[in-house]
Each structure stands twice: as C-alpha cells, then as structure tokens.
Amino acid sequence: MTKKKGTTAKDPKAGPFVLGSRGFAKISAVEGIHLTEAMKKRGSAARTKKLSAAEYREAIIRSHRKG
C-alpha cells in the first residue's frame, strides 16, 4: 500500500503567516543579525501596549530619526 504524500502548501484560507519573535531571532542569527537590548525592550514595550503593526513600525522609525 502506498502512502499519500502530504503537501507543504499553505491553505489559502488560513490567512497570513506571522513569524514570532523567537523564530525571527533564530532566522536573524543565521544571517548574523542579533537583536540589541534596546530592540528587545522596544518589542516588549510594543507587546505590552498592544500596538498595531503600523504603530510599532512608527515607534521603530521614531527611534532611528536624527534630530
């Protein structure tokens, strides 16, 4: 009896794929990118304040602005 091979294709009805902070950190480490304490603190604060993705992006942009 042959086994039916499963597919790794994403179900189109499942919605977007969201990568968590731990997974992102692991992938980044492979690329040689490591989060600084300031970056970790900013992410933690965003989760605590329950910021939307747009608000979180704006917080990151504000932190990198000069002047």
Phi, psi and omega in degrees: 000133181265146177269142176279128180286135177283155179260148177260004180294142181282139176292122183297341180273352185286340180093185184289153178273129180246125180266125180284171184293325179293315178296319178298318180297320180293316179295317180297321180298322177297324180278355180087016180254128181236138179288137175277167178299322179297320180293318178297319180294319179296318178295319178296318179295321179296319178293320180297318181279354181055050179288147174286170180300319180294319179293323179293316176301318179297321178297320178294315179298317179300321183291338182258356179290147177259141174083000000 
